[in-house]
Amino acid sequence: LLDRINKIDPVTRGLEIILRLFDMDPVTFDAAFWSQHISFILVGVMMATTIRGFLIRIMAIFYEYSSIDSSNHFVLILGQVMGMYFVSCVLLMRMSLPEEYRMIITEVLGDYIKFHFYHRWFDFIFLPSALFTLVLHVIL
């Protein structure tokens, strides 16, 4: 669970399961074509919704704590945080893309980034923080 490295993206795996479940011929149904398009649409929707939710949350914080004097500082900080959040979303969603699209993101961001390191540490940080949040909600 904590050391996962996907060789195949979830959409392709799901299409393979559906093809086996309904005894469809993989030759007549072009799974590679459909998995590329479905993956692209799903990643786009996930990126848009996570960034939209993040912006809504950040804007609520901005309206709560900003004043006329501090608004310029908040805008600069928000711009930096939004940029980091976008890059981290791209890094984490890279794992769900087909292999050829992973290579495109690797080329864009540079091959010196150790993606497996970030994916592994995301799991190690996410699970304890999710459990901590659950305990906090139960207590409060």
Disulfide bonds with the S-S distance in Angstrom:
none
